[in-house]
Amino acid sequence: SRKEVFDRARQRMQDGVGICIFPEGGVSDDLNVVLDPFKDGAFRLAIEHQIPLLPVTLYDNKKRFPFHFWNGSPGIMRAETHLPIETVGMKVVEDKARFRESVRNIILHSLEKA
């Protein structure tokens, strides 16, 4: 369940382990969608733990890992690591939606430029 995954991620972070979260929650089967809306989990965790979030744009994700399993292919996976975004002082209720959308915009603009 989504809650179980969230709880496991929270525990790993409390243990000092870094995690990677794909905030879209999946890969859209609509190839016209550049970037699906983001879910809240990654942003809530970062704010709750007051740790920086490091946005990463994966340019070839849909090509390498499409919704239809047999359509993927091996090859180069280009990635751009953006500047970390600090969460110190952010509050979940007040800042989560703005934070989520700002990170989505960083990644979306990179994908649109590619």
The first five atom37 places (N, CA, C, CB, O) and aatype in JSON, in Angstrom:
{
  "aatype": [15, 1, 11, 6, 19, 13, 3, 1, 0, 1, 5, 1, 12, 5, 3, 7, 19, 7, 9, 4, 9, 13, 14, 6, 7, 7, 19, 15, 3, 3, 10, 2, 19, 19, 10, 3, 14, 13, 11, 3, 7, 0, 13, 1, 10, 0, 9, 6, 8, 5, 9, 14, 10, 10, 14, 19, 16, 10, 18, 3, 2, 11, 11, 1, 13, 14, 13, 8, 13, 17, 2, 7, 15, 14, 7, 9, 12, 1, 0, 6, 16, 8, 10, 14, 9, 6, 16, 19, 7, 12, 11, 19, 19, 6, 3, 11, 0, 1, 13, 1, 6, 15, 19, 1, 2, 9, 9, 10, 8, 15, 10, 6, 11, 0],
  "atom_mask": [
    [1, 1, 1, 1, 1],
    [1, 1, 1, 1, 1],
    [1, 1, 1, 1, 1],
    [1, 1, 1, 1, 1],
    [1, 1, 1, 1, 1],
    [1, 1, 1, 1, 1],
    [1, 1, 1, 1, 1],
    [1, 1, 1, 1, 1],
    [1, 1, 1, 1, 1],
    [1, 1, 1, 1, 1],
    [1, 1, 1, 1, 1],
    [1, 1, 1, 1, 1],
    [1, 1, 1, 1, 1],
    [1, 1, 1, 1, 1],
    [1, 1, 1, 1, 1],
    [1, 1, 1, 0, 1],
    [1, 1, 1, 1, 1],
    [1, 1, 1, 0, 1],
    [1, 1, 1, 1, 1],
    [1, 1, 1, 1, 1],
    [1, 1, 1, 1, 1],
    [1, 1, 1, 1, 1],
    [1, 1, 1, 1, 1],
    [1, 1, 1, 1, 1],
    [1, 1, 1, 0, 1],
    [1, 1, 1, 0, 1],
    [1, 1, 1, 1, 1],
    [1, 1, 1, 1, 1],
    [1, 1, 1, 1, 1],
    [1, 1, 1, 1, 1],
    [1, 1, 1, 1, 1],
    [1, 1, 1, 1, 1],
    [1, 1, 1, 1, 1],
    [1, 1, 1, 1, 1],
    [1, 1, 1, 1, 1],
    [1, 1, 1, 1, 1],
    [1, 1, 1, 1, 1],
    [1, 1, 1, 1, 1],
    [1, 1, 1, 1, 1],
    [1, 1, 1, 1, 1],
    [1, 1, 1, 0, 1],
    [1, 1, 1, 1, 1],
    [1, 1, 1, 1, 1],
    [1, 1, 1, 1, 1],
    [1, 1, 1, 1, 1],
    [1, 1, 1, 1, 1],
    [1, 1, 1, 1, 1],
    [1, 1, 1, 1, 1],
    [1, 1, 1, 1, 1],
    [1, 1, 1, 1, 1],
    [1, 1, 1, 1, 1],
    [1, 1, 1, 1, 1],
    [1, 1, 1, 1, 1],
    [1, 1, 1, 1, 1],
    [1, 1, 1, 1, 1],
    [1, 1, 1, 1, 1],
    [1, 1, 1, 1, 1],
    [1, 1, 1, 1, 1],
    [1, 1, 1, 1, 1],
    [1, 1, 1, 1, 1],
    [1, 1, 1, 1, 1],
    [1, 1, 1, 1, 1],
    [1, 1, 1, 1, 1],
    [1, 1, 1, 1, 1],
    [1, 1, 1, 1, 1],
    [1, 1, 1, 1, 1],
    [1, 1, 1, 1, 1],
    [1, 1, 1, 1, 1],
    [1, 1, 1, 1, 1],
    [1, 1, 1, 1, 1],
    [1, 1, 1, 1, 1],
    [1, 1, 1, 0, 1],
    [1, 1, 1, 1, 1],
    [1, 1, 1, 1, 1],
    [1, 1, 1, 0, 1],
    [1, 1, 1, 1, 1],
    [1, 1, 1, 1, 1],
    [1, 1, 1, 1, 1],
    [1, 1, 1, 1, 1],
    [1, 1, 1, 1, 1],
    [1, 1, 1, 1, 1],
    [1, 1, 1, 1, 1],
    [1, 1, 1, 1, 1],
    [1, 1, 1, 1, 1],
    [1, 1, 1, 1, 1],
    [1, 1, 1, 1, 1],
    [1, 1, 1, 1, 1],
    [1, 1, 1, 1, 1],
    [1, 1, 1, 0, 1],
    [1, 1, 1, 1, 1],
    [1, 1, 1, 1, 1],
    [1, 1, 1, 1, 1],
    [1, 1, 1, 1, 1],
    [1, 1, 1, 1, 1],
    [1, 1, 1, 1, 1],
    [1, 1, 1, 1, 1],
    [1, 1, 1, 1, 1],
    [1, 1, 1, 1, 1],
    [1, 1, 1, 1, 1],
    [1, 1, 1, 1, 1],
    [1, 1, 1, 1, 1],
    [1, 1, 1, 1, 1],
    [1, 1, 1, 1, 1],
    [1, 1, 1, 1, 1],
    [1, 1, 1, 1, 1],
    [1, 1, 1, 1, 1],
    [1, 1, 1, 1, 1],
    [1, 1, 1, 1, 1],
    [1, 1, 1, 1, 1],
    [1, 1, 1, 1, 1],
    [1, 1, 1, 1, 1],
    [1, 1, 1, 1, 1],
    [1, 1, 1, 1, 1],
    [1, 1, 1, 1, 1]
  ],
  "atom_positions": [
    [[0.84, -1.19, 0.0], [0.0, 0.0, 0.0], [0.88, 1.24, 0.0], [-0.95, 0.01, 1.22], [2.05, 1.18, 0.37]],
    [[0.31, 2.34, -0.42], [1.05, 3.6, -0.46], [1.52, 4.01, 0.94], [0.17, 4.7, -1.06], [2.65, 4.49, 1.1]],
    [[0.67, 3.82, 1.94], [1.04, 4.18, 3.32], [2.21, 3.34, 3.8], [-0.16, 4.0, 4.26], [3.12, 3.86, 4.46]],
    [[2.21, 2.05, 3.49], [3.31, 1.18, 3.91], [4.63, 1.62, 3.28], [3.0, -0.27, 3.53], [5.66, 1.64, 3.95]],
    [[4.6, 1.97, 2.02], [5.81, 2.44, 1.33], [6.29, 3.75, 1.97], [5.54, 2.64, -0.19], [7.48, 3.93, 2.2]],
    [[5.35, 4.65, 2.25], [5.69, 5.92, 2.88], [6.33, 5.68, 4.25], [4.43, 6.81, 3.02], [7.33, 6.32, 4.59]],
    [[5.75, 4.78, 5.04], [6.29, 4.48, 6.37], [7.68, 3.87, 6.29], [5.34, 3.53, 7.12], [8.55, 4.18, 7.11]],
    [[7.91, 2.99, 5.31], [9.24, 2.39, 5.14], [10.26, 3.45, 4.73], [9.2, 1.26, 4.08], [11.4, 3.44, 5.21]],
    [[9.86, 4.36, 3.87], [10.77, 5.44, 3.45], [11.1, 6.33, 4.65], [10.13, 6.29, 2.31], [12.25, 6.7, 4.85]],
    [[10.11, 6.66, 5.44], [10.32, 7.48, 6.64], [11.31, 6.78, 7.58], [8.97, 7.75, 7.37], [12.21, 7.43, 8.12]],
    [[11.16, 5.49, 7.77], [12.06, 4.75, 8.67], [13.48, 4.74, 8.14], [11.56, 3.31, 8.85], [14.43, 4.91, 8.9]],
    [[13.64, 4.55, 6.84], [14.98, 4.55, 6.25], [15.65, 5.92, 6.44], [14.92, 4.19, 4.75], [16.84, 6.0, 6.72]],
    [[14.88, 6.97, 6.28], [15.44, 8.31, 6.47], [15.82, 8.54, 7.92], [14.44, 9.38, 6.02], [16.85, 9.15, 8.2]],
    [[15.01, 8.05, 8.85], [15.35, 8.16, 10.27], [16.63, 7.39, 10.59], [14.19, 7.66, 11.13], [17.36, 7.73, 11.51]],
    [[16.88, 6.32, 9.81], [18.09, 5.53, 9.98], [19.3, 6.16, 9.29], [17.87, 4.13, 9.45], [20.41, 5.63, 9.37]],
    [[19.1, 7.3, 8.62], [20.19, 8.0, 7.96], [20.47, 7.53, 6.55], [0.0, 0.0, 0.0], [21.53, 7.85, 6.0]],
    [[19.56, 6.79, 5.96], [19.74, 6.27, 4.61], [19.06, 7.2, 3.61], [19.18, 4.83, 4.48], [17.9, 7.55, 3.79]],
    [[19.78, 7.6, 2.56], [19.18, 8.41, 1.5], [18.26, 7.57, 0.64], [0.0, 0.0, 0.0], [18.47, 6.36, 0.49]],
    [[17.25, 8.19, 0.09], [16.31, 7.46, -0.76], [16.06, 8.24, -2.05], [14.98, 7.2, -0.02], [16.25, 9.46, -2.1]],
    [[15.64, 7.52, -3.06], [15.27, 8.13, -4.34], [13.79, 7.84, -4.56], [16.15, 7.57, -5.53], [13.35, 6.69, -4.5]],
    [[13.02, 8.88, -4.82], [11.58, 8.73, -5.02], [11.21, 9.31, -6.39], [10.78, 9.43, -3.88], [11.65, 10.4, -6.75]],
    [[10.41, 8.57, -7.13], [9.85, 9.06, -8.37], [8.47, 9.63, -8.04], [9.77, 7.92, -9.48], [7.52, 8.86, -7.9]],
    [[8.35, 10.94, -7.91], [7.1, 11.53, -7.38], [5.9, 11.42, -8.29], [7.33, 12.95, -7.1], [4.78, 11.7, -7.85]],
    [[6.08, 11.02, -9.55], [4.92, 10.8, -10.42], [4.14, 9.56, -9.98], [5.36, 10.65, -11.88], [2.94, 9.47, -10.22]],
    [[4.8, 8.65, -9.35], [4.13, 7.44, -8.9], [3.95, 6.39, -9.99], [0.0, 0.0, 0.0], [3.26, 5.4, -9.76]],
    [[4.54, 6.58, -11.14], [4.42, 5.6, -12.23], [4.81, 6.23, -13.54], [0.0, 0.0, 0.0], [5.25, 7.38, -13.59]],
    [[4.66, 5.49, -14.6], [4.96, 5.96, -15.95], [3.65, 5.99, -16.74], [6.04, 5.05, -16.66], [2.97, 4.97, -16.86]],
    [[3.31, 7.14, -17.26], [2.07, 7.29, -18.02], [2.15, 6.52, -19.33], [1.77, 8.78, -18.29], [3.2, 6.49, -19.98]],
    [[1.04, 5.9, -19.71], [1.02, 5.21, -21.01], [0.69, 6.17, -22.14], [0.0, 4.06, -20.99], [0.74, 5.79, -23.31]],
    [[0.37, 7.41, -21.82], [0.11, 8.46, -22.82], [1.43, 9.13, -23.15], [-0.94, 9.5, -22.3], [1.96, 9.9, -22.35]],
    [[1.96, 8.86, -24.32], [3.28, 9.4, -24.69], [3.27, 10.91, -24.89], [3.76, 8.74, -25.96], [4.33, 11.53, -24.95]],
    [[2.08, 11.52, -24.98], [2.0, 12.97, -25.11], [2.2, 13.69, -23.79], [0.66, 13.36, -25.7], [2.47, 14.89, -23.78]],
    [[2.06, 12.98, -22.67], [2.26, 13.58, -21.35], [3.76, 13.67, -21.1], [1.54, 12.75, -20.23], [4.45, 12.65, -21.06]],
    [[4.25, 14.88, -20.94], [5.67, 15.08, -20.7], [6.03, 14.71, -19.26], [6.07, 16.54, -20.99], [7.04, 14.05, -19.02]],
    [[5.19, 15.14, -18.31], [5.45, 14.87, -16.9], [4.12, 14.89, -16.15], [6.45, 15.92, -16.3], [3.46, 15.92, -16.08]],
    [[3.75, 13.76, -15.59], [2.51, 13.67, -14.82], [2.58, 14.55, -13.57], [2.22, 12.2, -14.43], [3.67, 14.94, -13.15]],
    [[1.42, 14.86, -12.99], [1.43, 15.59, -11.71], [2.18, 14.77, -10.66], [-0.03, 15.89, -11.23], [2.2, 13.54, -10.69]],
    [[2.81, 15.49, -9.73], [3.55, 14.83, -8.66], [2.65, 14.53, -7.48], [4.73, 15.7, -8.23], [1.72, 15.28, -7.19]],
    [[2.94, 13.45, -6.8], [2.27, 13.11, -5.55], [3.04, 13.79, -4.41], [2.2, 11.55, -5.34], [4.16, 14.25, -4.6]],
    [[2.45, 13.85, -3.24], [2.99, 14.62, -2.13], [4.1, 13.95, -1.33], [1.9, 14.96, -1.21], [4.88, 14.65, -0.67]],
    [[4.2, 12.62, -1.35], [5.04, 11.89, -0.42], [6.47, 12.37, -0.27], [0.0, 0.0, 0.0], [6.93, 12.59, 0.85]],
    [[7.19, 12.52, -1.37], [8.59, 12.92, -1.3], [8.76, 14.29, -0.66], [9.2, 12.92, -2.7], [9.71, 14.53, 0.08]],
    [[7.84, 15.16, -0.94], [7.94, 16.53, -0.45], [7.57, 16.61, 1.03], [7.03, 17.46, -1.26], [8.16, 17.37, 1.8]],
    [[6.6, 15.81, 1.4], [6.22, 15.72, 2.81], [7.37, 15.16, 3.64], [4.96, 14.84, 2.99], [7.69, 15.69, 4.71]],
    [[8.0, 14.09, 3.14], [9.13, 13.51, 3.87], [10.28, 14.5, 4.02], [9.62, 12.26, 3.15], [10.85, 14.63, 5.1]],
    [[10.62, 15.18, 2.93], [11.74, 16.14, 2.98], [11.46, 17.25, 3.98], [11.99, 16.73, 1.58], [12.34, 17.64, 4.74]],
    [[10.23, 17.76, 3.98], [9.88, 18.84, 4.91], [9.85, 18.31, 6.34], [8.51, 19.45, 4.55], [10.4, 18.95, 7.24]],
    [[9.22, 17.16, 6.57], [9.16, 16.6, 7.92], [10.53, 16.39, 8.52], [8.4, 15.29, 7.91], [10.73, 16.62, 9.71]],
    [[11.5, 15.95, 7.71], [12.84, 15.67, 8.2], [13.79, 16.86, 8.04], [13.4, 14.47, 7.47], [14.95, 16.8, 8.45]],
    [[13.28, 17.95, 7.43], [14.07, 19.16, 7.23], [15.39, 18.85, 6.53], [14.33, 19.86, 8.56], [16.46, 19.3, 6.94]],
    [[15.29, 18.06, 5.45], [16.47, 17.71, 4.67], [16.31, 18.26, 3.26], [16.69, 16.17, 4.64], [15.19, 18.41, 2.77]],
    [[17.43, 18.55, 2.6], [17.33, 19.06, 1.24], [16.83, 18.0, 0.27], [18.68, 19.58, 0.78], [17.01, 16.8, 0.48]],
    [[16.19, 18.48, -0.77], [15.71, 17.62, -1.84], [16.55, 17.91, -3.08], [14.17, 17.83, -2.12], [16.79, 19.08, -3.4]],
    [[16.99, 16.88, -3.76], [17.83, 17.03, -4.95], [17.04, 16.61, -6.17], [19.14, 16.19, -4.82], [16.89, 15.42, -6.43]],
    [[16.52, 17.58, -6.95], [15.78, 17.21, -8.17], [16.73, 16.64, -9.23], [15.03, 18.44, -8.74], [17.84, 17.13, -9.42]],
    [[16.26, 15.61, -9.91], [17.02, 14.99, -10.99], [16.07, 14.8, -12.17], [17.65, 13.62, -10.55], [14.99, 14.25, -12.03]],
    [[16.5, 15.28, -13.34], [15.73, 15.06, -14.57], [16.32, 13.86, -15.29], [15.74, 16.34, -15.48], [17.51, 13.82, -15.59]],
    [[15.46, 12.89, -15.58], [15.85, 11.71, -16.34], [15.25, 11.84, -17.74], [15.38, 10.37, -15.63], [14.06, 11.62, -17.94]],
    [[16.09, 12.2, -18.69], [15.62, 12.53, -20.03], [15.11, 11.34, -20.83], [16.7, 13.19, -20.79], [14.24, 11.5, -21.69]],
    [[15.62, 10.17, -20.56], [15.29, 9.01, -21.38], [14.42, 7.99, -20.65], [16.55, 8.34, -21.86], [14.32, 6.84, -21.07]],
    [[13.81, 8.4, -19.56], [13.06, 7.47, -18.72], [11.92, 6.79, -19.49], [12.5, 8.19, -17.52], [11.77, 5.57, -19.41]],
    [[11.12, 7.56, -20.23], [10.0, 6.95, -20.97], [10.49, 6.03, -22.09], [9.12, 8.04, -21.57], [9.84, 5.03, -22.41]],
    [[11.61, 6.36, -22.66], [12.16, 5.54, -23.74], [12.7, 4.22, -23.2], [13.27, 6.31, -24.49], [12.49, 3.17, -23.8]],
    [[13.39, 4.26, -22.08], [14.0, 3.06, -21.5], [13.01, 2.23, -20.69], [15.16, 3.46, -20.63], [13.11, 1.0, -20.67]],
    [[12.05, 2.9, -20.01], [11.11, 2.21, -19.13], [9.68, 2.63, -19.43], [11.45, 2.48, -17.66], [9.04, 3.25, -18.58]],
    [[9.17, 2.32, -20.62], [7.81, 2.73, -20.96], [6.77, 1.92, -20.2], [7.58, 2.59, -22.47], [7.07, 0.89, -19.59]],
    [[5.54, 2.39, -20.25], [4.44, 1.71, -19.58], [4.28, 0.29, -20.11], [3.13, 2.49, -19.75], [4.03, -0.64, -19.34]],
    [[4.43, 0.11, -21.41], [4.32, -1.22, -22.02], [5.67, -1.91, -21.93], [3.84, -1.12, -23.51], [6.64, -1.5, -22.57]],
    [[5.72, -2.97, -21.14], [6.96, -3.64, -20.77], [7.86, -3.98, -21.95], [6.64, -4.89, -20.02], [9.06, -3.72, -21.89]],
    [[7.33, -4.55, -22.99], [8.16, -5.04, -24.09], [8.65, -3.94, -25.02], [7.4, -6.03, -24.89], [9.41, -4.22, -25.94]],
    [[8.26, -2.69, -24.8], [8.68, -1.59, -25.66], [9.95, -0.9, -25.17], [7.58, -0.59, -25.78], [10.45, -0.01, -25.86]],
    [[10.47, -1.27, -24.03], [11.69, -0.65, -23.5], [12.91, -1.1, -24.27], [0.0, 0.0, 0.0], [12.85, -1.99, -25.12]],
    [[14.02, -0.47, -23.96], [15.25, -0.86, -24.63], [16.45, -0.48, -23.77], [15.35, -0.19, -26.02], [16.4, 0.48, -23.0]],
    [[17.53, -1.24, -23.9], [18.75, -0.86, -23.2], [19.37, 0.35, -23.88], [19.76, -2.04, -23.15], [19.07, 0.62, -25.05]],
    [[20.19, 1.06, -23.19], [20.87, 2.19, -23.8], [21.27, 3.23, -22.78], [0.0, 0.0, 0.0], [21.15, 3.02, -21.57]],
    [[21.73, 4.34, -23.27], [22.19, 5.43, -22.42], [21.0, 6.09, -21.74], [22.99, 6.47, -23.24], [19.95, 6.3, -22.35]],
    [[21.17, 6.4, -20.47], [20.14, 7.09, -19.68], [20.73, 8.44, -19.25], [19.69, 6.23, -18.42], [21.53, 8.51, -18.33]],
    [[20.3, 9.48, -19.94], [20.82, 10.81, -19.62], [20.11, 11.37, -18.39], [20.65, 11.77, -20.82], [18.9, 11.21, -18.23]],
    [[20.89, 12.02, -17.51], [20.32, 12.6, -16.3], [20.97, 13.95, -16.03], [20.52, 11.65, -15.08], [22.15, 14.16, -16.32]],
    [[20.18, 14.85, -15.49], [20.69, 16.15, -15.05], [20.36, 16.31, -13.58], [20.08, 17.33, -15.9], [19.2, 16.23, -13.17]],
    [[21.39, 16.55, -12.79], [21.21, 16.79, -11.36], [21.13, 18.3, -11.16], [22.37, 16.16, -10.51], [22.03, 19.03, -11.55]],
    [[20.05, 18.74, -10.56], [19.84, 20.17, -10.32], [20.38, 20.54, -8.95], [18.33, 20.53, -10.43], [20.84, 19.68, -8.2]],
    [[20.32, 21.81, -8.63], [20.79, 22.26, -7.32], [19.87, 21.75, -6.22], [20.88, 23.8, -7.27], [18.65, 21.68, -6.41]],
    [[20.43, 21.39, -5.07], [19.59, 20.96, -3.95], [18.69, 22.1, -3.48], [20.46, 20.45, -2.78], [19.05, 23.27, -3.57]],
    [[17.52, 21.73, -2.98], [16.58, 22.72, -2.45], [16.42, 22.46, -0.96], [15.19, 22.64, -3.19], [16.01, 21.37, -0.55]],
    [[16.76, 23.44, -0.17], [16.67, 23.33, 1.29], [15.22, 23.36, 1.75], [17.47, 24.45, 1.97], [14.39, 24.04, 1.16]],
    [[14.94, 22.63, 2.81], [13.59, 22.6, 3.37], [13.56, 23.16, 4.8], [13.05, 21.18, 3.36], [12.49, 23.19, 5.42]],
    [[14.7, 23.59, 5.31], [14.76, 24.11, 6.67], [13.78, 25.27, 6.81], [16.2, 24.56, 7.04], [13.83, 26.24, 6.04]],
    [[12.91, 25.17, 7.8], [11.92, 26.21, 8.05], [10.6, 26.0, 7.34], [0.0, 0.0, 0.0], [9.62, 26.67, 7.64]],
    [[10.55, 25.06, 6.38], [9.28, 24.8, 5.69], [8.35, 24.02, 6.61], [9.52, 24.02, 4.38], [8.79, 23.27, 7.48]],
    [[7.07, 24.21, 6.4], [6.03, 23.49, 7.15], [5.21, 22.68, 6.14], [5.11, 24.49, 7.97], [4.93, 23.15, 5.03]],
    [[4.82, 21.46, 6.53], [4.11, 20.57, 5.61], [2.84, 21.22, 5.1], [3.79, 19.24, 6.3], [2.63, 21.29, 3.89]],
    [[1.99, 21.68, 5.99], [0.69, 22.21, 5.58], [0.84, 23.47, 4.73], [-0.18, 22.52, 6.81], [0.18, 23.61, 3.7]],
    [[1.7, 24.37, 5.15], [1.82, 25.66, 4.47], [2.63, 25.61, 3.17], [2.44, 26.65, 5.39], [2.33, 26.35, 2.24]],
    [[3.64, 24.76, 3.11], [4.61, 24.85, 2.02], [4.64, 23.66, 1.04], [5.95, 25.01, 2.59], [5.24, 23.77, -0.03]],
    [[4.02, 22.55, 1.41], [4.16, 21.32, 0.6], [3.73, 21.5, -0.85], [3.34, 20.21, 1.23], [4.47, 21.12, -1.76]],
    [[2.57, 22.08, -1.1], [2.06, 22.2, -2.47], [2.96, 23.11, -3.31], [0.62, 22.75, -2.47], [3.29, 22.79, -4.45]],
    [[3.37, 24.24, -2.76], [4.26, 25.15, -3.48], [5.59, 24.49, -3.78], [4.47, 26.45, -2.68], [6.12, 24.6, -4.88]],
    [[6.14, 23.8, -2.79], [7.41, 23.1, -2.93], [7.31, 22.03, -4.02], [7.82, 22.46, -1.59], [8.17, 21.95, -4.89]],
    [[6.26, 21.21, -3.96], [6.04, 20.15, -4.94], [5.99, 20.72, -6.35], [4.73, 19.39, -4.63], [6.65, 20.21, -7.26]],
    [[5.22, 21.78, -6.54], [5.07, 22.37, -7.88], [6.35, 23.04, -8.36], [3.93, 23.38, -7.88], [6.64, 23.03, -9.55]],
    [[7.12, 23.63, -7.44], [8.37, 24.27, -7.86], [9.37, 23.23, -8.35], [8.98, 25.08, -6.69], [10.08, 23.46, -9.33]],
    [[9.42, 22.08, -7.69], [10.32, 21.0, -8.13], [9.83, 20.43, -9.46], [10.4, 19.89, -7.06], [10.64, 20.16, -10.35]],
    [[8.53, 20.24, -9.59], [7.97, 19.72, -10.84], [8.31, 20.67, -11.99], [6.43, 19.54, -10.73], [8.67, 20.22, -13.08]],
    [[8.21, 21.98, -11.75], [8.52, 22.96, -12.8], [9.98, 22.91, -13.22], [8.18, 24.36, -12.31], [10.29, 23.06, -14.4]],
    [[10.88, 22.7, -12.28], [12.31, 22.57, -12.61], [12.51, 21.41, -13.59], [13.17, 22.36, -11.33], [13.17, 21.56, -14.62]],
    [[11.93, 20.28, -13.26], [12.1, 19.08, -14.09], [11.36, 19.22, -15.41], [11.61, 17.83, -13.35], [11.89, 18.85, -16.46]],
    [[10.14, 19.75, -15.37], [9.35, 19.92, -16.59], [10.06, 20.85, -17.58], [7.96, 20.48, -16.25], [10.11, 20.54, -18.77]],
    [[10.61, 21.97, -17.11], [11.31, 22.9, -18.01], [12.54, 22.24, -18.63], [11.72, 24.16, -17.25], [12.86, 22.49, -19.8]],
    [[13.22, 21.41, -17.86], [14.38, 20.69, -18.42], [13.95, 19.7, -19.5], [15.15, 19.94, -17.31], [14.61, 19.59, -20.54]],
    [[12.85, 18.99, -19.26], [12.36, 18.03, -20.26], [11.88, 18.74, -21.52], [11.23, 17.19, -19.67], [12.1, 18.25, -22.63]],
    [[11.24, 19.89, -21.36], [10.74, 20.63, -22.54], [11.87, 21.21, -23.37], [9.81, 21.75, -22.09], [11.72, 21.37, -24.59]],
    [[12.99, 21.53, -22.75], [14.14, 22.08, -23.47], [14.93, 21.01, -24.22], [15.05, 22.8, -22.51], [15.64, 21.31, -25.18]],
    [[14.8, 19.77, -23.78], [15.64, 18.68, -24.34], [15.22, 18.33, -25.76], [15.56, 17.42, -23.45], [15.81, 17.45, -26.38]]
  ]
}
